[in-house]
Amino acid sequence: MAGHLVNHAQATDAQPDHLEFVIPSVISRMHELLQEVMALLEARGITEPNSNILLALDEAIANAIKHGNHEDPSKNVHVAVEFAPNEVTFVITDEGDGFDLNALPDPTDPSCLLRTCGRGVMLIYHLMDEVEYNARGNQVRMKKKRTER
């Protein structure tokens, strides 16, 4: 298991409705966790291997590790996954000081176009159906609705 599974409530179909993982702020642990979460989503028929969910989760968890916890392995990233019949919600929380969402530079501004970072938050907003950050700026809640195939 990539992360430490800290809690889960059983659904009536024997698949958990709510999962929580805790990983240290280490990028390699993030990749392991992403593989595990994507396998869980695929098993439920929610997503394919190269989906927008994977990209959004990768960005959100990487931001928590790099910018929130400053890659301090003594700090953890908490990832909660909540399954509902027609959607899945992810909550990613870091142990850092947070940030002011309104203070982020506009990644589409010409002066920012050549920067190697700074597009993750914008990408998350475009890939997920609902996104909200807490007031402190150390937690993001992302929701993706099930699409009919």
Backbone as numpy.savetxt, mean C-alpha at the origin, in Angstrom:
# Nx Ny Nz CAx CAy CAz Cx Cy Cz
6.34 -16.74 4.97 5.49 -15.55 4.97 6.38 -14.32 4.97
6.04 -13.37 4.16 6.86 -12.17 4.01 6.82 -11.30 5.24
5.66 -10.99 5.71 5.51 -10.15 6.88 5.03 -10.98 8.03
4.96 -10.37 9.15 4.44 -11.05 10.32 2.93 -10.81 10.33
2.16 -11.89 10.22 0.71 -11.79 10.24 0.30 -11.58 11.68
-0.30 -10.42 11.98 -0.61 -10.12 13.37 -2.05 -10.37 13.75
-2.95 -10.37 12.79 -4.35 -10.54 13.15 -5.14 -10.91 11.91
-6.11 -11.76 12.09 -7.03 -12.00 10.99 -8.36 -12.47 11.54
-9.43 -12.00 10.92 -10.78 -12.42 11.29 -11.27 -13.37 10.21
-11.85 -14.47 10.61 -12.26 -15.46 9.63 -13.58 -15.08 8.96
-13.62 -15.24 7.66 -14.84 -15.03 6.89 -15.62 -16.34 6.88
-16.84 -16.29 6.46 -17.67 -17.48 6.43 -17.18 -18.48 5.40
-16.47 -18.04 4.35 -15.96 -18.96 3.34 -14.56 -19.46 3.66
-14.12 -19.32 4.90 -12.83 -19.77 5.41 -11.66 -18.95 4.89
-11.92 -17.88 4.17 -10.86 -16.96 3.78 -10.97 -15.74 4.68
-9.84 -15.25 5.18 -9.90 -14.08 6.08 -10.48 -12.85 5.38
-11.28 -12.08 6.11 -11.80 -10.81 5.61 -10.82 -9.68 5.88
-9.99 -9.86 6.89 -9.08 -8.80 7.31 -7.73 -9.42 7.66
-6.69 -8.91 7.04 -5.33 -9.37 7.32 -4.48 -8.17 7.68
-3.56 -8.38 8.61 -2.62 -7.33 8.96 -1.22 -7.91 8.96
-0.31 -7.19 8.33 1.08 -7.59 8.24 1.94 -6.49 8.82
3.05 -6.87 9.41 4.02 -5.92 9.91 5.38 -6.36 9.38
6.06 -5.44 8.70 7.39 -5.74 8.18 8.35 -4.65 8.62
9.64 -4.98 8.77 10.62 -3.93 9.04 10.81 -3.08 7.79
11.37 -1.92 7.96 11.56 -0.99 6.85 12.76 -1.38 6.00
12.59 -2.49 5.31 13.62 -3.06 4.44 12.95 -3.40 3.11
13.49 -2.88 2.02 12.87 -3.04 0.71 12.69 -4.51 0.32
13.66 -5.36 0.63 13.52 -6.77 0.26 12.32 -7.41 0.95
12.01 -6.99 2.16 10.83 -7.51 2.86 9.55 -7.01 2.20
9.60 -5.80 1.64 8.45 -5.26 0.92 8.14 -6.15 -0.29
9.15 -6.55 -1.03 8.93 -7.38 -2.22 8.31 -8.73 -1.84
8.77 -9.31 -0.75 8.20 -10.57 -0.27 6.73 -10.39 0.10
6.44 -9.31 0.79 5.06 -9.03 1.21 4.16 -8.80 -0.01
4.66 -8.06 -0.98 3.86 -7.81 -2.19 3.51 -9.11 -2.91
4.46 -10.03 -2.99 4.17 -11.32 -3.62 3.07 -12.05 -2.86
3.15 -12.03 -1.55 2.15 -12.72 -0.74 0.77 -12.08 -0.87
0.71 -10.77 -0.81 -0.58 -10.08 -0.92 -1.19 -10.29 -2.31
-0.37 -10.22 -3.34 -0.90 -10.42 -4.69 -1.41 -11.85 -4.86
-0.75 -12.82 -4.27 -1.24 -14.20 -4.34 -2.60 -14.33 -3.65
-2.76 -13.64 -2.53 -4.06 -13.64 -1.83 -5.14 -13.01 -2.69
-4.81 -11.92 -3.36 -5.78 -11.24 -4.22 -6.14 -12.11 -5.43
-5.14 -12.72 -6.01 -5.39 -13.60 -7.16 -6.27 -14.77 -6.77
-6.03 -15.34 -5.59 -6.83 -16.48 -5.12 -8.29 -16.10 -4.96
-8.56 -14.85 -4.68 -9.92 -14.37 -4.55 -10.49 -13.86 -5.87
-9.70 -13.90 -6.92 -10.17 -13.43 -8.22 -10.27 -11.93 -8.32
-9.50 -11.23 -7.50 -9.57 -9.77 -7.47 -8.65 -9.12 -8.49
-7.51 -9.73 -8.77 -6.53 -9.07 -9.61 -5.69 -10.07 -10.39
-5.00 -9.58 -11.39 -4.02 -10.35 -12.13 -2.61 -9.97 -11.65
-1.59 -10.75 -12.01 -0.24 -10.50 -11.50 0.32 -9.10 -11.77
0.05 -8.50 -12.91 0.63 -7.19 -13.24 -0.44 -6.10 -13.18
-1.10 -5.99 -12.09 -2.23 -5.08 -11.98 -1.85 -3.71 -11.43
-2.78 -2.80 -11.54 -2.61 -1.47 -10.95 -2.50 -1.55 -9.44
-3.14 -2.53 -8.84 -3.06 -2.69 -7.38 -1.63 -2.93 -6.96
-0.93 -3.79 -7.68 0.46 -4.08 -7.35 1.31 -2.82 -7.41
1.12 -2.03 -8.44 1.91 -0.80 -8.59 1.59 0.19 -7.48
0.32 0.36 -7.16 -0.07 1.29 -6.09 0.46 0.83 -4.74
0.35 -0.47 -4.44 0.88 -1.00 -3.18 2.39 -0.83 -3.11
3.07 -1.11 -4.21 4.51 -0.95 -4.26 4.90 0.50 -3.93
4.22 1.45 -4.55 4.51 2.86 -4.30 4.24 3.25 -2.85
3.08 2.83 -2.33 2.70 3.22 -0.97 3.64 2.62 0.08
3.97 1.35 -0.08 4.85 0.70 0.90 6.27 1.24 0.77
6.74 1.44 -0.46 8.08 2.02 -0.66 8.16 3.41 -0.04
7.11 4.22 -0.21 7.09 5.56 0.41 7.17 5.45 1.93
6.44 4.49 2.50 6.46 4.30 3.96 7.86 3.91 4.43
8.50 3.02 3.70 9.84 2.57 4.08 10.87 3.67 3.89
10.89 4.28 2.69 11.94 5.24 2.34 11.73 6.62 2.97
10.53 7.16 2.81 10.29 8.54 3.24 9.73 8.61 4.66
8.89 7.66 5.03 8.30 7.67 6.37 9.26 7.21 7.43
9.81 6.01 7.24 10.70 5.43 8.24 12.18 5.59 7.92
12.49 6.25 6.83 13.88 6.53 6.41 14.73 5.27 6.40
14.10 4.15 5.95 14.77 2.86 5.83 15.43 2.40 7.12
14.85 2.79 8.24 15.33 2.37 9.56 14.72 1.00 9.87
15.52 -0.08 9.85 14.96 -1.41 10.05 14.36 -1.64 11.43
14.62 -0.72 12.36 14.00 -0.86 13.68 12.57 -0.31 13.69
12.19 0.38 12.61 10.83 0.88 12.48 10.07 -0.03 11.53
8.79 -0.21 11.79 7.97 -1.12 11.01 6.99 -0.39 10.10
6.56 -1.12 9.08 5.48 -0.68 8.23 4.33 -1.66 8.46
3.16 -1.13 8.71 1.97 -1.93 8.97 1.09 -1.89 7.71
0.68 -3.06 7.26 -0.15 -3.16 6.06 -1.39 -3.97 6.42
-2.55 -3.34 6.30 -3.82 -4.02 6.55 -4.54 -4.18 5.22
-5.17 -5.33 5.06 -5.94 -5.62 3.85 -7.34 -6.02 4.31
-8.33 -5.32 3.81 -9.73 -5.57 4.18 -10.50 -5.96 2.93
-11.05 -7.18 2.94 -11.81 -7.67 1.80 -13.29 -7.43 2.03
-13.97 -6.89 1.04 -15.42 -6.75 1.05 -15.91 -7.40 -0.25
-17.19 -7.66 -0.36 -17.68 -8.37 -1.56 -17.27 -7.74 -2.89
-17.28 -6.42 -2.98 -17.01 -5.77 -4.27 -15.81 -4.85 -4.26
-14.98 -4.94 -3.21 -13.81 -4.07 -3.15 -12.80 -4.61 -2.16
-11.60 -4.06 -2.25 -10.55 -4.37 -1.30 -9.94 -3.05 -0.86
-9.65 -2.95 0.43 -9.07 -1.74 1.00 -7.72 -2.08 1.61
-6.75 -1.21 1.39 -5.41 -1.37 1.94 -5.12 -0.16 2.81
-4.55 -0.39 3.98 -4.12 0.70 4.85 -2.64 0.47 5.14
-1.81 1.42 4.74 -0.38 1.33 4.95 0.00 2.44 5.93
0.65 2.04 7.02 1.02 2.99 8.08 2.50 2.83 8.39
3.21 3.96 8.45 4.61 3.90 8.87 4.74 4.51 10.26
5.91 4.40 10.85 6.16 4.91 12.20 6.92 6.23 12.18
6.91 6.89 11.03 7.61 8.16 10.89 6.76 9.34 11.34
7.30 10.53 11.10 6.65 11.77 11.52 5.50 12.19 10.61
5.43 11.60 9.43 4.37 11.98 8.49 4.83 13.11 7.59
3.91 13.55 6.74 4.21 14.63 5.81 2.92 15.38 5.49
3.10 16.56 4.92 1.97 17.39 4.52 1.71 17.14 3.03
0.62 16.47 2.74 0.26 16.14 1.36 0.21 17.38 0.48
-0.27 18.49 1.03 -0.40 19.73 0.26 0.94 20.40 -0.03
1.99 19.98 0.67 3.31 20.58 0.46 4.12 19.86 -0.60
3.61 18.75 -1.14 4.35 18.03 -2.17 4.41 18.86 -3.45
5.55 18.85 -4.12 5.62 19.57 -5.40 4.79 18.86 -6.45
4.28 19.62 -7.39 3.48 19.06 -8.48 4.41 18.31 -9.43
4.25 16.98 -9.54 5.17 16.22 -10.40 5.01 16.52 -11.89
3.94 17.20 -12.27 3.77 17.56 -13.68 4.36 18.94 -14.00
4.83 19.64 -12.99 5.47 20.93 -13.20 6.75 20.70 -14.00
7.01 21.52 -15.01 8.20 21.32 -15.85 9.51 21.23 -15.05
9.60 21.93 -13.93 10.83 21.89 -13.14 10.99 20.55 -12.41
9.94 19.75 -12.36 10.00 18.46 -11.65 10.08 17.26 -12.59
9.93 17.49 -13.87 9.81 16.38 -14.81 11.03 15.47 -14.85
12.21 15.97 -14.62 13.42 15.15 -14.71 13.83 14.56 -13.36
13.07 14.82 -12.33 13.38 14.25 -11.02 13.16 12.74 -11.06
13.98 12.01 -10.31 13.86 10.55 -10.29 12.82 10.06 -9.29
12.27 10.94 -8.48 11.22 10.54 -7.54 10.18 11.66 -7.48
9.11 11.42 -6.76 8.11 12.45 -6.59 6.81 12.21 -7.33
6.67 11.06 -7.97 5.45 10.78 -8.72 4.56 9.73 -8.05
5.04 9.12 -6.98 4.34 8.01 -6.35 2.94 8.34 -5.86
2.79 9.46 -5.17 1.48 9.83 -4.63 0.50 10.09 -5.78
0.95 10.80 -6.80 0.08 11.06 -7.95 -0.33 9.74 -8.62
0.62 8.84 -8.74 0.35 7.54 -9.36 -0.70 6.77 -8.56
-0.55 6.76 -7.24 -1.52 6.07 -6.38 -2.92 6.62 -6.59
-3.05 7.94 -6.64 -4.37 8.55 -6.86 -4.97 8.14 -8.21
-4.13 7.96 -9.22 -4.64 7.58 -10.55 -4.98 6.11 -10.65
-4.30 5.27 -9.87 -4.49 3.83 -9.99 -5.61 3.26 -9.12
-5.87 3.91 -8.00 -6.85 3.39 -7.05 -8.16 4.17 -7.19
-9.25 3.57 -6.72 -10.56 4.22 -6.82 -10.77 5.27 -5.74
-10.22 5.04 -4.56 -10.31 6.01 -3.47 -8.98 6.01 -2.73
-8.50 7.21 -2.38 -7.24 7.37 -1.65 -7.43 8.47 -0.63
-6.99 8.21 0.59 -6.99 9.28 1.59 -5.83 9.08 2.55
-5.25 10.18 2.95 -4.15 10.18 3.91 -4.68 10.70 5.23
-4.13 10.20 6.33 -4.54 10.73 7.63 -3.92 12.11 7.84
-4.38 12.82 8.85 -3.94 14.20 9.08 -2.43 14.27 9.35
-1.91 13.28 10.03 -0.48 13.27 10.35 0.37 13.03 9.10
-0.18 12.28 8.13 0.54 12.00 6.90 1.41 10.75 6.98
1.15 9.87 7.92 1.92 8.64 8.02 1.07 7.40 7.71
-0.13 7.63 7.16 -1.01 6.52 6.83 -1.80 6.86 5.57
-1.86 5.88 4.67 -2.67 6.02 3.47 -3.67 4.87 3.43
-4.91 5.21 3.08 -5.98 4.23 2.88 -6.32 4.25 1.40
-6.22 3.08 0.77 -6.47 2.97 -0.67 -7.54 1.92 -0.92
-8.47 2.23 -1.77 -9.56 1.30 -2.06 -9.63 1.04 -3.56
-9.82 -0.24 -3.90 -10.00 -0.63 -5.29 -11.27 -1.45 -5.38
-12.15 -1.04 -6.27 -13.41 -1.74 -6.47 -13.22 -2.87 -7.48
-13.94 -3.94 -7.28 -13.87 -5.08 -8.19 -14.46 -4.69 -9.54
-13.79 -5.05 -10.60 -14.30 -4.79 -11.94 -14.79 -6.10 -12.53
-15.83 -6.00 -13.31 -16.40 -7.19 -13.96 -15.52 -7.58 -15.13
-15.34 -8.86 -15.30 -14.51 -9.35 -16.41 -15.37 -9.83 -17.53
